[in-house]
Amino acid sequence: MNQSDLARNACMLHGSRARKGYLRWWHSFSGYSSETETSRIFFIEFFLVNPGLGGSTPLLGQFPHNKKNGIRPSYVMVKAGAFPGSDGSPGVQLHHFYPMDALQASGSPLIMRVGDCLYSEDRLHGSLEVTPSEATQRFFLSDAGTLEWDVEVHKAVSCHTGFLAGPLFQALHALDSFWHGEGIRSFFRGHVTLDGVTYQVDADSSYGYADKHWGRAFNRPWLQLASGRLTSEHSGQELRHSVLALDGCCPRLLCFPLRRRLAIQLTYTGEDFTFGLPGTLLSSRLKWEKKETGKRLAWRIVAKNRRAMVKISCSCTREQMFALNYESPEGVKSRRPVLAGGAGTGTIQLYRRVPGNWELIDTLHMDNTLCIYQRENLT
């Protein structure tokens, strides 16, 4: 449901999850360079892993000594970069690792400072530089380059997952990973400078997205789709405050995994349609399939409840996706890549139930769709 919850977006890992768990705050948005006449889709992420093990130095799980001796990672990582561009420019991800002692964090609303990087609910500021020699070290999991950013953020539409990410489900470890979409439709304004090229970020063309994941382990499979650039066939207009956000989850009963599910919110001209979320959890029926070719990844999803149905078709070319590097709280870097891109396209057909039938409300065309996918097996 479209409900802001700054307390749920705060920095929280308690009990055993503080010693074996992670948090990640993700932001992505588009910018345009008048110098090169190109646009790029950027991402900025704050990632914490096993904060209860931390201290005055970052513990990198892929560092040879730590890997050999089974020492789990513990650090604050700032990840920033850009997805592959439509002009053929490659994707880039830059990492800087800080010790947990370096993190300054408030409660709610959350403000985080580490190094010269700032996170708040309405502003992101910082810079990263990774030298070519540092990028050759595999334990950094990073490319080489420089990136500087200063953007204001207005989070206009939220996705609140209710009791699915509430205290009871967390205490029961009912999900591997929990999700809260504080800004599934966000407007970014400011600038980003990537390797000396400055991109202006305008609110109306930023098509921004912001969310948070946390838990004991990454979802398997890892599936996210999100688009704030929706064009209506009914009106022919781009819908300013409409958005689709979809996230996979892996329910558990005690230690036993259950059938994989999807949580979906479509906000259409101010009306929320939810599937697999509180209020529709028991009534929702969802089916999804994925198709991979040498050139493209594609997903087809059908979700319905008592009052509405959506048919989602989305794809992204492999040329516009690349592998995001992470290590799990156990210190494992999966051999199966987390493929991500920001240039997915597709359609959404939205139906409303009428007596004895389904009535098509609108067909929406998606662009600038965030697509993140990793196959089910972790290693």
N, C-alpha and C positions, 0 to 999 in steps of 0.2 A: 504494500500500500504506500501511497505517496505521503510519507510522514517523516519529517526530520527528527533525528535523535542524536544530538551531539554527545551524550553520555556514551552511547554505543560506539561512537566513532573515536572514543578516547583510547589512550594507551593502556591496555589491560591484558595481562597474562598472570594468572594466579596459581598458587599451589604447584602441582607437578608440571603444568604447562609452562611455567616460568623456566623450568630446567629442561623441558623437552617440548618446545613449541615455537611458533613464529607469529609475527604480525607483518602485514604489508599494506601500505596506503598507496594506491595507484592513481595517477592522473595522466590523461592523454588529451591532446588538442592539436589543432592545425595552425600553422603560421605561413606567411607569404613573404618572399624576398623580392623587392623591386630591383635589386642589383642583378640577380640571376633569373628573375621572372619565373620562379618556381615556388611551389608550395611543398612543405614537409609536414608530416604528422609526428609530433614529439611525445615523449613520455617521461615522467618524473616519478620516482618511487622511493619511499622510505621503507626499509626492510629491517626488521629486528628478528634475530634468531637466538633462542635459548638465553634470554636476558638474565635469568637467575644464575648462570654459570660465569657471567662476565666479570671484568675487573679493569685493570689499567691498560691492558693491551688487547687488541682484537685477536680472537682465536679463529683461524681460518681452517675449516675442515679439510680443504684440499692441499694445505701445506704438507709436504712430504712427511715430516716428523709426526704431525698430528694425525694424518691419515694412517700411517703405519701403526700408531699406538692407540687408535680408536678414540681419539680425543674429539668430542663433539664441538661444533662451531659455536661461537658466541660473539656477537658484534652488532653494530648498527651499520648497515650498508645504504648509501645513497646511490641509486641507480638512475641514470638519465641518458637519453639518446633519442634517436629518430628511426622510424621504420623505413624500409627501402622506398625510394621515391619513384614516381611514375616516369621520371626521366632516366631511370637506370642507376641512379645513385644508390650505393649499398646501405644497408642498415648499420647502425652503430649503437653500441651500448657501452657506457663508461661506468666504472664502479670505484667508489672510494669507501674504505672500511675504517670505522672508528671504534674505539673501545666503549663498552657500555658506560664506563665512568664519565665519558665525554658528553653523554646525552643529558640535556636539560629538557624536561617535559612537564607541562602543567596537567591538570585534570581535564575538566570540561568547561568551556570549549578548549580543545587540545591546541597547545602551542609546543612545537619541538624545535630545539636548536642543537645543532651538532656541527662543529667546525664553523664555516661561514654559510651553512645551509639552514634555511628557516622553513618550517611548515606551520601554517595556521589555516583556519577554516576559510579565510578570505585572501590569503596571499602565499605565494611560493617564491623564494629567492635563494640563489646560491650559484656555485660554480664548481666544475670538476675539471681536472687535467690529469690525463694518464699518458705517460711518456711511452715511446715505442719499446724501450727496454723493460718497463714495467709490464707492458701488454704481453711480452713474451713469457712472463711467469704464469704458468697455467693456474696457479692457485688464486690469482686475481680475477679469473673468469671475465676479463675485460678486453675491449679493443683499445686502441690508442686514439687520442684526440682531446679536444677542449670543448666545453659547453658551459655557457653562462646563461642564467635565466632570471627574469624578474616579471612575474605575472600576478595580476589580481584575479580572484576567483569569485564568481557568484554561483552558488549551487541552487538551482531553481527547482529541480524535481528530485525526490528521494525515493528509494525503494527500501521499505522497512520490512524485515523478514519475521517480525513478531516473535512468537515463542520458539521458532526454529533456531534462533540465535540467543535465546533468553537464558537466564541463570540455570534453570532446571536442565535443559538440554546440554549446556556446557558441563554441568556437574556430572551428568551421566555419560559424558563423552559420546553423545548420540550421533555426532557428525565428526568426520575427520577434520573438516575445515568449515568455518562459519563465515557468513557474508553479510555485509551491510552496505547498501548503496546510498551514501549520503548525498552524492551529486551525480546521479546517472544522466541528468541533463544539466550541464554546467556551462557557464559563459566565462571564458578567459580573455584577459586583456593585458597587453604588455609587449615584451620582446624576448627573443631567444637568439643567442649567437653561437653558431656551430662552426668550429674551425675557421673563425674569422668572418663568416657570412652571417649577417643579421637578418632575422625574420620578424616581421611585425605580426602580432597576434591581436586580431580584432574580435570583439565579442560575438558579433553576428555570424562570423565565418569560422569561429574556432571549433564548433561542434564538439565541445568538451565533455569529458567523462571523468568521474572520480568515485572510487569505492574503497572498501577495506575488506581484507580476508585475515583470519587468524585461526589458530588451532594447533593440533598435534602433528598434522601431516598435510601435504598437498592433496587436493582431490585427484582421484584416479577413476575415470579419465578426467582431465582438466579441460573444461569447455566453458568459454565465455563468448557471448556475442552482445554487442551494444551499438546502437546507432541513434544519434540525435539529429541526423539529417534525413528527414522523412518528407517526401513529396506526395501529395494526395492526387490520385486520379480523379476524384470527385470534383475537387475545386481547381486543380492544376497549380496549387500554391504549395510552397514549402511551409511546413508547420513548425512554428517557432518554439512552442512549448510542448511538443510531442516527442516521445522517445520510446525505444524498445531496449530492454535490458534482460539478459538471460544468463543464468549461472547454474552449473551442475553441482550436485551435492551427493555425498555417499553416506546414507544413513546406516546406523549400526544398532543392533539390539544386543546389549552387553558387549561382547567382543566379536559378534557375528555380523558380517556385512550383509546388507539387504539390497534390494534392487535399486540401481542408480536412478536418481530423479533429477528433474529440472525445475528451477524456480524462475518464473517469467513474469515480468510486468510490462504491459504496453499502456502508456499514457497517451491518449488520443484526444486532442483538443480539450484537455481538462478533465477527461473521464478516465479512470483507471480500470484496466482489465488485467486481472491477476490469475495465475495458474500455478498450482503447486505451492501456494503461499497460504498462511493462516486465513481462514474464511472460505477458501476454495480447496484446501488440502485434500479433504476426503472426497470432494465431488469432482476433482480434476482428473482427466484422463489425458495422458501424454504419450506420444510415440515420436521417436526421432531416429534418424538414420544418417550416416555419414558416408561420403564417397570420396576416395582419394584417387587421383590420376597423377601422371607425371608432371602435369602443368597446373593443377588446381585442386583445392579442397572445397568440398561442398557439404552443406547440411540441409536436411528437410525435417521440419518439426510440425506436428499437428497437436494442438492442445485445445481441450474443450472443458467447460463446466456447465452448470445448469443454465447459465444465461448467455454465454458467448463462446466463440471458437476463433482461433487464429491458425492460419496456415503460413508458416515461415519458410522461405527458401533463400539461402544465403551462400555465397561462395567468395573465395579469395584466391588469386593466383599465387603460386609458389614464388614467383619473382618478387612479389610484394609482401612476402613473409620472411622472417628469419628466426633463428633460435635464440630465445632468451635464456641466459645462464643463471641457474640457482643451485644451491645445495640444500638438502633437506635438513631438518633438525637432527637427524641421525648422522649428518655429514656425508650423505650420498649425493653424488651428481649423476643424475639419471642418464643412461645411454639413449633413452628415447627423448628427442628434443621437445621443448616447449615452443611450438611454432606460433608466431604472433605477427599480425599485420594490422594496419589501420585503414586499408583501402578496400574492404569487402563491399560487395553490392548484393542486392537481392530485392525481394518483394515480401510484403505482409498482406494477407487477405484477412480482413476482420469481419466476422459474422455475428449477428445477434439472433438469439432464438426467438422465433415466433411460433404461434400454435401450429404444430405439425411439421415445422420446417425450419430452415436456417435462411436468414436474409442477409445478403452482402451489404455491409455498411460502406466499406471503402477498400480500395487497393492502394497500398502505400509502397513507394519505391525507396529503398534504402541505399545510401551512399556513405562514404567515410565510416564504414562499419568496423568496429574493433572486433577482431577475431583472434582468440587464443585457444590453442588446442594441443593436448598431449594425449597420446594413446594410453590405454588403461594400465599396462604393466609399468611399474616404476623403473625397473632396471633392464 
